[in-house]
Amino acid sequence: MSESGAAYQGDEVVERLLRKAGSPYGAADLAGLLAGVAGAPEATDPEAWIDLVASNAGDALKAQLRAYRAEMAAKTAIPGGRAANTAARVAALRAELQQRGLSGFIVPRSDEHQGEYVSPRAERLAWLTGFTGSAGLAIVLQQAAAVFVDGRYTLQVAQQVDGALFVARHVTEQPPEAWIAENLPAGGKLGYDPWLHTPDGLESLRRAAARAGGELVACADNPLDAAWTDQPAAPIAPVRPHELRYTGRDSIDKRTSLGARLAADKVDAAVLTAPDSLAWLLNIRGGDVPRTPLPLGFAVLHADGAVDLFMDRRKFVPGLEAHLGNAVHVHAPDQLAPALDRLGQGKRRVLADPTSAAAWIFDRLAAAGAEVVRAGDPCALPKACKNAVEIEGTRAAHRRDGAAVTRFLAWLSEHAGSGKLSEIEAAEQLAQFRRGNELFRDFSFDTISGAGPNGAIVHYRATSASNRLIRSGELYLVDSGAQYLDGTTDITRTVAIGAPTAEMRDHFTRVLKGHIALGAARFPRGTTGSQLDALARTALWAAGLDYDHGTGHGVGSYLGVHEGPHRISKIPNRVPLEVGMIVSNEPGFYKTGGYGIRIENLVTVVEAPVEGAERPMLGFETLTLAPIDRTLVEPALMAPVETAWLDAYHARVAAAIGPLVDGATAKWLAAATRPLAP
Amino acid sequence: MSESGAAYQGDEVVERLLRKAGSPYGAADLAGLLAGVAGAPEATDPEAWIDLVASNAGDALKAQLRAYRAEMAAKTAIPGGRAANTAARVAALRAELQQRGLSGFIVPRSDEHQGEYVSPRAERLAWLTGFTGSAGLAIVLQQAAAVFVDGRYTLQVAQQVDGALFVARHVTEQPPEAWIAENLPAGGKLGYDPWLHTPDGLESLRRAAARAGGELVACADNPLDAAWTDQPAAPIAPVRPHELRYTGRDSIDKRTSLGARLAADKVDAAVLTAPDSLAWLLNIRGGDVPRTPLPLGFAVLHADGAVDLFMDRRKFVPGLEAHLGNAVHVHAPDQLAPALDRLGQGKRRVLADPTSAAAWIFDRLAAAGAEVVRAGDPCALPKACKNAVEIEGTRAAHRRDGAAVTRFLAWLSEHAGSGKLSEIEAAEQLAQFRRGNELFRDFSFDTISGAGPNGAIVHYRATSASNRLIRSGELYLVDSGAQYLDGTTDITRTVAIGAPTAEMRDHFTRVLKGHIALGAARFPRGTTGSQLDALARTALWAAGLDYDHGTGHGVGSYLGVHEGPHRISKIPNRVPLEVGMIVSNEPGFYKTGGYGIRIENLVTVVEAPVEGAERPMLGFETLTLAPIDRTLVEPALMAPVETAWLDAYHARVAAAIGPLVDGATAKWLAAATRPLAP
């Protein structure tokens, strides 16, 4: 598995090379460090971690480090797919539980930060069950076990999980609470890891256990981790400064202003557990989880603007501490507990977010005597409202990204008709176009490349088993995005391969009408995304159609492609849309076994003055720039204002993207963006 | 103040008359009974209460009872308007507080049932402050006092409340919590009556008191009641059966089915504190509060379908106990406390609704040892989903009501142009038309009759001080409704007097477009009113306009004109719209100092099959039948589907109402409902 030819030549040789390169580490330190490196997800630059060992490593040292890392990687099992030995793993967990006097254990997909993307070490659910989806929960009792997933994953769970070990349940239709109430024996002790649940999330599980006559028991250390002998180490990926030219605002300014807000609310400190909050607040980026440049860690923000940062220093690239400055005090991760204890002993009022911080945080603070203020993460809203520099950055990123997508669409129009192009090949071609872009760092999520019926699977990922050829007469849906230093992108286009049916055109046009109704909406300051969600649906509703996902999620600035606190969804959300927020506009329609349609642009909230307006009005500026397939639009269904919107959008795309692409693409683009209106 | 010429001739005479009439009461019982009668709001039939004393009272007895009641009424002060002696009242309350060692006391507008309409006895806020609005809260400390009202009432509170006694605050902009935190002295004990607050409502007040270094203290008896020496008695208004031909469903059927639901949820009993829940569940109606036929009382519904009803038997018309049947056990109101204690001693699981039941209920249940299940009132949803008989009833009621409103609009078109008609005269004429209707029992709220700028006051009530003449060139807004035995109505029409301006037509048309967008919407089963609210606003938003109230409230069946659990509002509501729910559709626009526009129809949720639909779709059937002023519609702003909707609605109105009105009205109606489309 070695990435280069060289084998590890032993500690003595390496010790010398390290000293020569001026590394702070000796050979004895490497085992731990490289276990962490091996425990990080694959990075776009697979050798970036070498900087952490020595910034001036010569070729000989590099070769030795590569070899050592390869050895470490071979020892750790990164879980994924249907594992043959889940039966043995479940048995090992059950033995561990029995030894601890537990009747069962709850295994969520979450990590200690409750994020959507987690490090390999935190893929406990995948290790135990084989299920690799991005959300789910398993419960293992001695006599029974179940895995709970949402509607996106009912098919996948059936493919990946051994039905003899786990019953699979739909998480809202047959929730874990009902299963616990039925299956937990009276007097049963159901264990959970308080690091992997929020206090809000535990409440209903606790009641369910009580209903069964049992109880929920917090485990001081995770019994699954004890059973998982080759569990990856906590990830060590480089943490770097994120420069002012991208962030637009000094970390010290952010910290001082947030600290003052805490002081005004008579709060002494806030515990920050969301890595994207840390990244935003401290203007740093990392690589501890896939697809999002997150540095895993915790922080305490004090009302005076000082920060205690609990993060493994070995992740820091040279110069990072200087970038963090004097008011950010770095501590080892295991120092978080005593720090919370000291806040408690000082009877401090400490804020933590019950929707995102682990129950462990609340338990520890309360036990130590702190007055816990349950309130939203103070970074969430200022992070969501991008400043002028961030907006300018995302506009630039969207131009480059739009050029890559446009090149892909032009390429597709040439190649897809052959019937020989597969979903995976198409996605790889799109990836190639993107990789060449300036400031490209990663994809922002795994590309969804779905032809025909695969397009109807909302969170489809093409695998060797599912990979389909793109055929004429079908629709092809591609949802993809990238992480650029100056912005995060996320775009979906649906393309007709050959001639679409009248039904496809009708339904595509209704999705487009919803996209336009939302994109062109004006709304008063104070309006939430929940209020606007229906605008994207009414054209579908009129035909008895709908889609079972939200209409828009927040998007970060070289951060999460999904971020809060706002969203456009029928699920009630009380956060008003504010100027500078970025959100997706992505209505869709899915015909199971037939085709999928989704049209997704990112938009940003802007002031939208209206002549004669009696109140301040807001609207959206569309950031995403790539053509929408005109051949799928049924003009008879379009109102004149809708046609005008589409034509104006296409004119913008042509003007912005045309100069960035090659001649053949430019020609295709000109045709693809010509007006619908005669 | 006597209503007839006769004076009370003494107990001996009356005793004889009572015996002769076969009354169960002696003269000695009359004082208490008639104090209660005097404590009830004025009824449409002012002598209905005589039945409670003797169902066959002769003229002589009637005269004596009238005289006695008049004496009782003279002794009780029904509060209202700016009372000259609020200073003395505040002083009396402060003395009472001092005696009890309290630093202050919280006086909400609520009664023990948290309803919108309360009995005269519960008008504590009006008595203390002079403020007669339907929502508000006062806090009296020894050195300071404040009254908190919402945006509807900022003007009214300034007119009614003595600024030297109370500072007036906007309840959301300067909330009571902030005032408490600033003004309650450290160590202060702030009293509250646990009967007049929900546990949910108390939480933030409790935190505010703690923030000031003080505490909230529950008062076993209300100190304001002690200071209010001529406080009206608890109301005694006749409680009658509500017949099966109106309810469509036996009480025993309702009770059995709800009891089974409780049993399925492993709940032993539910405490019902909402009088409309009692009225619906037991198929009874009363008259203890104005404008809504509510019988005040409490009930415990058991899982076996049996009910303990805590209600003053003296309110029952003859035969009511037979109507209630064997499984409804009637107890005096003071037996509620021991009944809750028994539930606690039995360790029962008892449901109570933390959003509508008094904190007292929860405190008592918890103290007695019950397991309290905090969940929604189990009657709310089945009450909201009207059955076929109720829907047929409300359709009939809306035809009769529509005829009265149409007669009024025709009459208005003839008389309003003179410039001599006042708002109060217009409202009185409308009331006259309604009173003549079959099955009419009351108005469902005080009519809003607002000309010109008064129309811009959303909850305007014309008083002798505010009464305006209706003038040419102005808009006139009338929002009114009635209680019929077969249904409750609520309609708003806005009428141009003379020629409207272009702006009026533009804004009216935008309100109409919102009304139509909502009224014509199709939506999938599971959709909430919160999701639909924006449909009624987008046409206004596009012009930078909006309105600051919800778009739709639930309406009862000969019950509250405002009922839950559903509503159409930007405020998040998680209750899906279900077939049979009645809800208003009432977008508006208000130009302060200029004019008000509101178009309100009641609609009911119906199945709305769509050809080719992939899921079950719902829509609205409009119940309200009266013309919408065509002269205010700007055809250029109307999309063809909108014009078609209006023309179809008007055709329905003409067909349904034409045959019910006189010839002159019918002629006016034909013109008022002619199609807009050429």
Interface residues (C-beta under 8 A of the other chain):
Chain A: R211 K266 A517 A521 R522 F523 P524 T527 T528 S530 Q531 L532 D533 A534 L535 T538 W541 A542 A543 G544 L545 D546 K570 P572 N573 R574 P609 V610 E611 G612 A613 E614 R615 M617 A639
Chain B: R211 K266 A521 R522 F523 P524 T527 T528 S530 Q531 L532 D533 A534 L535 T538 W541 A542 A543 G544 L545 D546 K570 P572 N573 R574 P609 V610 E611 G612 A613 E614 R615 M617 A639
